[in-house]
């Protein structure tokens, strides 16, 4: 994708992005639950987030579910939910235009609630070795002081 083909998704310009939308987490949720900002980060102890993060890709949500669960010391793989944004959203600046042009991970964030619609039961996770590699990479970034979350 060239820079000319990609248009930033902003709070004012997001209605063209269509779901389904997914949220990966360590938490067990029920349909109808509304996820809101103001809770602790799964990736940085003591950090309260101003946004709720979600994606248009099951694979990206799988990373969220698996990493949040692993960092919390959980034994399962986490959960992926179909969610509905209840307000405007924007590109997740933590991944957009970082390693690749645009937003290839389909990652977004909102200050408004996300409503849980249903759980995705049948999703393929990553191998333990791949997850360990991601966790090792996060640990290395943390040691270097580079595990910044732009929130």
C-alpha positions, 0 to 999 in steps of 0.5 A, a space after each residue: 500500500 502506498 502512502 497515497 492509498 492510505 487515509 488516516 482514520 480519525 475521530 472525525 473521519 472513521 465511518 468508512 471503516 466497517 467491521 466486524 471489529 474484535 477485541 482480544 483480552 485475558 478477561 471473560 466477558 458477556 454479550 452486552 458488557 460495555 468496555 470503557 477506558 480508565 482501566 489498567 494496561 495489560 502491558 504496563 503495570 500501573 498504567 491507566 489507559 485513556 482508550 479502548 483498543 480493537 481491530 478488524 483482524 482476528 489475528 491482531 485480536 489473537 495477539 492481544 488475547 495471548 499477550 495479555 493472558 501470558 503477561 498476567 501469568 494465565 495458562 489459557 490463551 485468552 478470549 476474542 470478542 466481536 465488539 461494536 464501537 459506540 462512538 468515534 475511533 481513530 488509528 492506533 498510533 502505537 502501530 500505525 505507520 510504524 513498521 509498515 505504511 498505513 494500518 495493516 494490523 487494522 488496529 484502532 482505539 476509542 475513548 467511547 465504550 465498546 459493546 461486547 456482541 459475542 465471543 469468537 470461539 474458533 480462532 487459531 492462536 500462535 505457537 508457544 515459541 512465537 508467543 515466547 519470541 514476542 514476550 522476549 521482544 517486549 521484555 527487551 523493549 522494557 529493559 531499554 525503556 522503549 516499551 512506550 504506549 502512546 495513549 
